[in-house]
Amino acid sequence: MNFKLFNVRDVNFRELYRGSAVALGVKLGGLFLGYVFSLIIAKFYGASVLGNFLIGVTILNFLVLLSSFGMETTIVAFIAKAKAMADFTGVKRVLKEIYRIVVPLSVILLVLAFIAINYFKFYFGELNPTAVRVTNILLIAAIPFTLLRIHTNFFRGLKRILLFSVLNYLALYSFSILFLLIAPFLIDFSEDLLAAIYILAIFLSLLVSIFFVVREINGYPENEAKSYTCREQLPKYSYPILISDLLKNSRNWMVLLLVGYLMTEKDVGVIGIALKLTFAPSLLINAVNSIAMPKFSEQFSLNNIDELKKTLAESARVIFWSSFPILVGIFFFSSFILRFLGNDFNLDSVLILILMTGVFFEVISGSSSYFLQMVGKQKVNTIFLFGSNVILLGMLILLIPEYGIAGAVVSVSVSFILYSGALVIYAKYVMGFNTYYFPLKGRVKKMLRRGRVRG
């Protein structure tokens, strides 16, 4: 077996590893802070407080995703292309046109969300009063949060990976934990205070991002545009990505909201912690693709197919070997972490293993979904996501009433396996790109051949 991890002689791949290492390191820090933030709430204030907060954050994230209209990924592709052509005027134009789209849309959606939650009680029924109040406070940050997401991905398109990683992963939870530790000494703790802490952290993170964006674009010279980008191009490109992002993120949101509706806010807190623990490798996949995505777009637009295939192979290898140790760690330490949080967070280790199985298939699939979005196959990715989410929704509705959290866990794992498998099969057999990595695949193939021969 050949467990080759590095091809250090190639400059292209040194950039990939160096950028991935930066993103992975910073994201690990952000991931750790995110866990610390959730664990502080769970340990000192209980599963119900965490559950109400997660419901509000879920609705906030849903609104921000709609408001960005797929521009988080679109800006990466367009900025990377403009920079590759030294089109600095184009870089500014892309950012300006995206502002013109997302700001009015954010305002409209915020008003509609407020009306829907407070007047039509829109949430499969009526939320408990505390969850409604927490959600209303969090919605104040919808527009700033949308702009923050645009700014962070602006730097990802420029391949400014360290700055992207700090703004996207570290800033929000650093501020949140700081305020969470200080505020209770100044004012009595309440769920309203928790929501206020979170939105204050979002506002401060936005101010930091504005500073760096202004400094970046002020340093660009004016030049003749080589890649004309008009406002009409952006929504056409971003709409399929919006649908994909909605479907992808709705997997977790669907679970949390349906558990909240069919069970209790305490159960939302339990499943929320379980998902955070087991989905850590999924977050690392995004970190690796922070540098890989603009390279996919750049190499594809320049028709550099051989280099694109190499980048895909290398990114898949990095994803596997960076994620596998995390999966092993989760398997051995998840029970200890859950016991540490208290009796409210008792969850069978078998359920953790089932969740990990679904995530393992996503790890093996490498950069499949990101690759499709960067090479103009957004609609294909959307179709696969839609199919897996329909299956997830059906299984959740059928299994949660009968089996509770266990039913939710099985549903999530099955949807991950089906989605990841479909992506790999399409990329390999329709497009001719190998996007997956599994170090034992050579041995597995030999075993299968021997079995056929014996048969």
Sequence and secondary structure as in RCSB ss.txt:
>XXXX:A:sequence
MNFKLFNVRDVNFRELYRGSAVALGVKLGGLFLGYVFSLIIAKFYGASVLGNFLIGVTILNFLVLLSSFGMETTI
VAFIAKAKAMADFTGVKRVLKEIYRIVVPLSVILLVLAFIAINYFKFYFGELNPTAVRVTNILLIAAIPFTLLRI
HTNFFRGLKRILLFSVLNYLALYSFSILFLLIAPFLIDFSEDLLAAIYILAIFLSLLVSIFFVVREINGYPENEA
KSYTCREQLPKYSYPILISDLLKNSRNWMVLLLVGYLMTEKDVGVIGIALKLTFAPSLLINAVNSIAMPKFSEQF
SLNNIDELKKTLAESARVIFWSSFPILVGIFFFSSFILRFLGNDFNLDSVLILILMTGVFFEVISGSSSYFLQMV
GKQKVNTIFLFGSNVILLGMLILLIPEYGIAGAVVSVSVSFILYSGALVIYAKYVMGFNTYYFPLKGRVKKMLRR
GRVRG
>XXXX:A:secstr
       TT HHHHHHHHHHHHHHHHHHHHHHHHHHHHHHHHHHH HHHHHHHHHHHHHHHHHHHHHHTTHHHHH
HHHHHHHHHTT HHHHHHHHHHHHHHHHHHHHHHHHHHHHHHHTS TTTS   HHHHHHHHHHHTTHHHHHHHHH
HHHHHHHTT HHHHHIIIIIHHHHHHHHHHHHHHHHS   HHHHHHHHHHHHHHHHHHHHHHHHHHHHT      
SS   TTHHHHHHHHHHHHHHHHHHHHHHHHHHHHHHS HHHHHHHHHHHHHHTHHHHHHHHHHHHHHHHHHHHH
HTT HHHHHHHHHHHHHHHHHHHHHHHHHHHHHHHHHHHHH GGG   HHHHHHHHHHHHHHHHTTTHHHHHHHT
T HHHHHHHHHHHHHHHHHHHHHHHHHHTHHHHHHHHHHHHHHHHHHHHHHHHHTS       TTHHHHHHHHHH
HHHH 
